[in-house]
Amino acid sequence: MTTMKESLGLNQNTAQNERLSTMITIKDDYLSGRLNLLEARALLKDKIGTCTPDEFAYGEQQLKGSYTDEEITHRMDELLELFDGILVRSDNQYPVNHPLWVYAAEIKAAEALADTIEAQYNEPHFIKNPWLALYDQLNTWRNHLSRKQNQLYPVLERYGFDRPTKIMWTFDDKVREAIRNSYDLLTRVDAAKPETEQAFLAVIPDVLDAFRDLLGKEQEVLLPTAYKLINDEDFVTMSRGDHEIGFALIDTPPFYVGTAGAGAPGADGSGLAGAVSSTTANPANSATAPTSADDNGISGDFLKDLAALIGKYVPTAAPAPSAIDPTTELDVATGKLSLERINLLFKHMPVDLSYVDENELVKFYSDTKHRIFPRSANVIGREVKNCHPAKSVHLVEEIIEKFRSGEQDKSEFWINKPEAFIYILYTSVRDEAGNFKGVLEMMQDCTRIRSLEGSRTLLTWDDEVHGGAGAAESASEASTETEAPAAPATPVTQTETEITEPPITAKTLLFDLFDKIPGLKQHMKHINPMFAMLNTPFAAMMAKKATIEMASQRTGMPMEDIIKGIRDYQATLKK
């Protein structure tokens, strides 16, 4: 296995090894108080001269046994100050469309956005709508952070680079919380209450400081180190996952196909499973790239793991997992299913599932279109504690400990926000003998479920209602455990106009309208330019929860004008 030091090319000779050892010793002496800032910096300049970003990161990793992650996090700014004038700045030049090139492009756009926010902050008069527009952009930064945490960090950890990623995650969360909390203050600004405006403006300098600080750390240390450490095959795989999560502040880039990209299969963004380049950014690095998926979107590792899970239900004479035909039906616990069908069932489940085994490794997640929080294949095989910010790790460890001991078997959480209600359930997985086999996480967006009232006993397709009392009776016959509610005495009918034009009220979800009215999502920007943000990945996700009322509040456009714009567009479709 190639070590982190070898991958970075830092073990070239004895002199270099001694130089790195000296740098680490000086950092340790400074952190422990044996040297002050001026003394430590003077020694660094005398003994090592300059330091590259990857050398700095390696030294940070080597302090792992001496200091906790929290200690290093709190003192990271001190360490960067220590290396001021010593740390060589990276030029951040990466191949076009490379995942790190994309990060760098987002950082450049983020720096420009920060400047615009600062200019808005210095305006003599507060106007809410421009601030809302700026935060529509700033809120997409969570896509950037999500890709780092679900894509980049897991790969770095496989190369032994886990200490800096945990520390960086803390800074990520600081920025995420600063944006979220300041946005909450912004939504509460009331012209009749000057104190609400003052409360929002008071936090803006801190938001900008945290934001710019994170951008600097990414540019100066994280990206150049990742480029030197990770091989090109991993970056090709990473690009696929990046596109599933989405991007921030920039247009969606083409897929990265590797350093042999010209003329390579998938150069047009298709067939990427076979587009992995054999040329690496770091030729010395021979680490294995993640297993690619076959043409059906089913990875070999997934099939093997899943076959092992259901192995006790397979006859002794069955072929080895590697030889199982995905279309061959297997005797599972209650029925017969092929691996192909099992995969399809997971993809179509109305809930999100994740499974962590008894060794605390992430082994599986259901890849559904409606995922509440993004996932990437890079989390497979990752220690579950590394999938959470430092402040949450103790909760993860407590849940696993209680489940493993048998003290508890489930743990519930829920997130209640104006735009969404998320329910999360952790369940202990045990075999027939009661042995602990891991944790199953179930997550569901229950926003619509909580909004339901009364009873529905008729077969309904979108806005068209069929049947009558007979439909309810059929429903009752189909269930032996649940009594169906009584149906209305007379069938419900609708006119053709009512069927083709769904009612639009303050509580109508934008997502429902986009699903029913062709091209409406793209047209919304013509109703109000601020709706152009609906075509970004994050905003598209939020549209599933946003109502007409919320859209009106965000744009300042009266609800009746939004509804009229939608109806006018519908009228053009009938011409």
Secondary structure, DSSP 8 states (H G I E B T S, - for coil): ---HHHHTT--S-HHHHHHHHHHHHHHHHHHHTSS-HHHHHHHHHHHT--B-HHHHHHHHHHTTTTS-HHHHHHTHHHHHHHTTTTB--------TT-HHHHHHHHHHHHHHHHHHHHHHHTSSS--HHHHHHHHHHHTTHHHHHHHIIIIIHHHHHHTT--HHHHHHHHHHHHHHHHHHHHHHHHHT-BTTBHHHHHHHHHHHHHHHHHHHHHHHHIIIIIHHHHHHHS-HHHHHHHHHHHHHH--SSS--------TT-TT-TTTTSS-GGG---S--SSTT--------B-TTS-BHHHHHHHHHHTGGGS-TTS--GGG--TTS-EEETTEEE-HHHHHHHHHH-SSEEEEEETTSBEEEE---TT-SS---GGGTT-BGGGGS-HHHHHHHHHHHHHHHHTS-SEEEEEEEETTEEEEEEEEEEE-TT--EEEEEEEEEE-HHHHH--S---SEEETTEEE--HHHHHHHHHT-SSS------SS-----HHHHHS----TT-BHHHHHHHSTTHHHHHHHH-GGGGGGGSHHHHHHTTT-BHHHHHHHH---HHHHHHHHHHHHHHHH-
